[in-house]
Amino acid sequence: MKTICIIPARLQSTRLPKKVLMQLGESSIIEHVYHNCVKANVFSDILIAVDEIEMYEHCTVFCDRVIKTNIEHGSGTDRIYEAYISSKIQADYIVNVQADEPFLDGQHIAQLVQEHQSTPCDVMTAMTRIYESEELHASSCVKVVVGSNQRALYFSRSPIPCVRDYPSDEWVHYHEYMKHIGIYSYTEASLKKFVESPIGRLEQVEKLEQLRLLEQGFTYSCIELQYDGFGIDTIDDYNKALKRMNRE
């Protein structure tokens, strides 16, 4: 089974423009992400899908498969699909690794890919345990609820489920809450269906693109990772990442 990786990279991110070009140590954030994908050693091809020429010029220094895509795409998933079609590669699985996740290492990525190859589902994604109440109640932290078979039941920015009999600041002590990690392994058919489908009601209110397919009955399986990293969305995240890199 052939598996490829496509990293969607948008220059003008809303909260921290040009964030993936910012330096962490000797490399940019997106370069860290690319090299982590290489270290996973599970992909036949690794592509970067970019929106603007500045991003293209930066990425071609370290990656020989950079594809310029439409600047107007509404999501990273739309961007990777355009890159997939443009590449003329045929793959069983297309993995979307976010360009702002420099701490998602090769082992994590390989785990997810290998799990999808042995699990019948439309999309494989990842999650990790939430231990802090502050993180649980932060809207920037996307929560996922799974069934006994690790199939996603729902994704939300709200803390779900509700632990009815206890104050909300104590919920993490009474239930194993899970944070969603933004890496996706799509079957070719599910990726195609995503881009052909209109934005659903749930996606519209939560502003979470993974709800588009879930609302239509597609299956998301979630692998739990031992992951203490984070995506870089704000200047505070970036400063936190710098401190972490300096410690390592």
Long-range contacts (C-beta under 8 A, 24 or more apart in sequence): 1-92, 1-93, 1-117, 2-44, 2-90, 2-91, 2-92, 2-93, 3-42, 3-43, 3-44, 3-91, 3-92, 3-93, 3-94, 3-95, 3-113, 3-117, 3-185, 4-43, 4-44, 4-45, 4-46, 4-47, 4-84, 4-89, 4-91, 4-93, 4-94, 4-95, 5-37, 5-40, 5-43, 5-45, 5-46, 5-47, 5-94, 5-95, 5-97, 5-109, 6-46, 6-47, 6-48, 6-49, 6-80, 6-83, 6-84, 6-94, 6-95, 6-96, 6-97, 7-33, 7-34, 7-37, 7-46, 7-47, 7-48, 7-49, 7-96, 7-97, 7-98, 7-99, 8-49, 8-76, 8-77, 8-79, 8-80, 8-83, 8-96, 8-98, 8-99, 9-48, 9-49, 9-50, 9-51, 9-55, 9-59, 9-99, 10-50, 10-51, 10-55, 10-73, 10-76, 10-79, 10-99, 11-50, 11-51, 11-52, 11-54, 11-55, 12-51, 12-52, 13-100, 13-233, 15-233, 15-234, 16-232, 16-233, 16-234, 16-235, 16-237, 16-238, 19-100, 19-232, 19-233, 19-238, 20-55, 20-99, 20-100, 21-54, 21-55, 21-58, 22-232, 22-238, 24-102, 24-241, 24-242, 24-245, 25-245, 28-58, 29-99, 29-100, 29-102, 29-232, 29-241, 30-58, 30-59, 30-99, 31-62, 32-102, 33-97, 33-98, 33-99, 33-100, 33-101, 33-102, 33-104, 34-59, 34-62, 34-63, 35-62, 36-97, 36-102, 36-104, 36-105, 36-106, 36-109, 37-97, 37-106, 37-109, 38-106, 39-105, 39-106, 40-106, 40-107, 40-109, 40-110, 40-113, 41-106, 41-110, 42-109, 42-110, 42-113, 42-114, 43-95, 43-113, 44-91, 45-87, 45-89, 45-91, 47-83, 47-87, 48-99, 49-79, 49-80, 49-82, 49-83, 51-79, 74-199, 75-209, 76-209, 77-184, 77-186, 77-191, 77-194, 77-195, 77-209, 78-194, 78-195, 80-191, 81-191, 81-192, 81-194, 81-195, 84-191, 90-188, 91-188, 92-187, 92-188, 93-117, 93-185, 93-186, 93-187, 93-188, 94-185, 94-186, 94-188, 94-191, 95-183, 95-184, 95-185, 95-186, 96-183, 96-184, 96-185, 96-186, 97-183, 98-182, 98-183, 98-231, 100-231, 100-232, 100-233, 101-181, 101-182, 101-183, 101-229, 101-230, 101-231, 101-232, 102-229, 102-232, 102-241, 103-227, 103-228, 103-229, 103-230, 103-241, 103-244, 104-181, 104-183, 104-227, 104-229, 108-183, 108-225, 108-227, 109-183, 111-223, 111-225, 112-183, 112-185, 112-223, 112-225, 113-185, 115-221, 115-223, 116-185, 116-221, 119-221, 121-151, 121-219, 121-220, 121-221, 122-186, 122-187, 122-189, 122-190, 122-213, 122-218, 122-219, 122-220, 123-184, 123-185, 123-186, 123-187, 123-190, 123-210, 123-213, 123-218, 123-219, 123-220, 123-221, 124-184, 124-185, 124-220, 124-221, 124-222, 124-223, 125-152, 125-180, 125-181, 125-182, 125-183, 125-184, 125-185, 125-210, 125-220, 125-221, 125-222, 125-223, 126-180, 126-181, 126-183, 126-222, 126-223, 126-224, 126-225, 126-227, 127-178, 127-179, 127-180, 127-181, 127-222, 127-223, 127-224, 127-225, 128-178, 128-179, 128-181, 128-224, 128-225, 128-226, 128-227, 128-228, 129-176, 129-177, 129-178, 129-179, 129-224, 130-172, 130-177, 130-178, 130-179, 131-172, 132-172, 133-168, 133-169, 133-170, 133-171, 133-172, 135-179, 136-171, 136-172, 136-177, 137-168, 137-169, 140-233, 141-179, 142-179, 142-180, 142-182, 142-208, 143-177, 143-178, 143-179, 143-180, 144-178, 144-179, 144-180, 144-222, 145-178, 146-178, 146-222, 149-221, 150-221, 150-222, 150-223, 150-224, 151-219, 151-220, 151-221, 151-222, 152-210, 152-214, 152-219, 152-220, 152-221, 152-222, 154-211, 154-214, 155-180, 155-206, 155-208, 155-210, 155-211, 155-214, 156-206, 156-208, 157-206, 157-207, 157-208, 178-222, 178-224, 180-210, 180-222, 181-225, 181-227, 182-231, 184-210, 190-218, 193-218
